[in-house]
Amino acid sequence: MTKFTKDSKLALIQGYDSDLLSQTEYGNQMGVTKSQFQYWLKLYKMHGETAFTNGYTKLSGKL
């Protein structure tokens, strides 16, 4: 399974045109499943470009 970066997810979402291809066809061309593409699309519609920014940090647990 390919890992997609924040930039590649944004490019994939912003490059989608529902008038040209279905979500299934576009996902297949881009190498993602329809459900994964729909999930990313929904996140983008709800949160914009910040949807793919990691919202966590790595803490060592030591004080």
C-alpha positions as CSV (number, residue, x, y, z in Angstrom):
1,M,0.0,0.0,0.0
2,T,1.3,3.4,-1.0
3,K,1.5,6.1,1.6
4,F,0.3,9.5,0.4
5,T,1.7,12.7,1.7
6,K,-0.3,15.8,2.6
7,D,0.6,17.4,-0.7
8,S,-0.2,14.3,-2.8
9,K,-3.6,14.0,-1.1
10,L,-4.3,17.7,-1.8
11,A,-3.3,17.4,-5.4
12,L,-5.4,14.3,-5.8
13,I,-8.5,16.0,-4.3
14,Q,-8.0,19.3,-6.1
15,G,-7.5,17.5,-9.4
16,Y,-10.8,15.7,-9.3
17,D,-13.5,16.9,-11.7
18,S,-16.9,15.1,-11.2
19,D,-18.0,16.1,-14.7
20,L,-15.2,14.0,-16.3
21,L,-14.9,10.9,-14.2
22,S,-16.7,9.0,-11.5
23,Q,-15.1,8.8,-8.1
24,T,-14.4,5.1,-8.8
25,E,-12.7,5.7,-12.1
26,Y,-10.6,8.6,-10.7
27,G,-9.6,6.6,-7.7
28,N,-8.5,3.7,-9.9
29,Q,-6.4,6.0,-12.0
30,M,-4.8,7.5,-9.0
31,G,-4.2,4.2,-7.2
32,V,-6.6,4.6,-4.3
33,T,-9.9,2.9,-3.5
34,K,-13.2,4.6,-4.0
35,S,-13.8,4.6,-0.2
36,Q,-10.4,6.1,0.6
37,F,-10.9,8.8,-2.0
38,Q,-14.4,9.6,-0.6
39,Y,-13.0,9.8,2.9
40,W,-10.3,12.3,1.8
41,L,-12.8,14.3,-0.2
42,K,-15.2,14.5,2.8
43,L,-12.3,15.6,5.1
44,Y,-11.3,18.3,2.6
45,K,-14.8,19.6,2.3
46,M,-15.2,19.8,6.1
47,H,-11.7,21.2,7.0
48,G,-10.1,22.5,3.8
49,E,-6.4,22.2,3.3
50,T,-5.8,21.7,7.1
51,A,-7.6,18.3,6.9
52,F,-4.3,16.5,6.1
53,T,-2.1,18.2,8.6
54,N,-1.0,15.9,11.4
55,G,-2.6,17.0,14.6
56,Y,-0.5,15.1,17.0
57,T,3.0,15.2,18.5
58,K,5.4,12.6,19.7
59,L,6.0,13.0,23.4
60,S,8.5,10.9,25.2
61,G,6.4,10.4,28.3
62,K,9.2,11.7,30.5
63,L,8.7,14.7,32.7
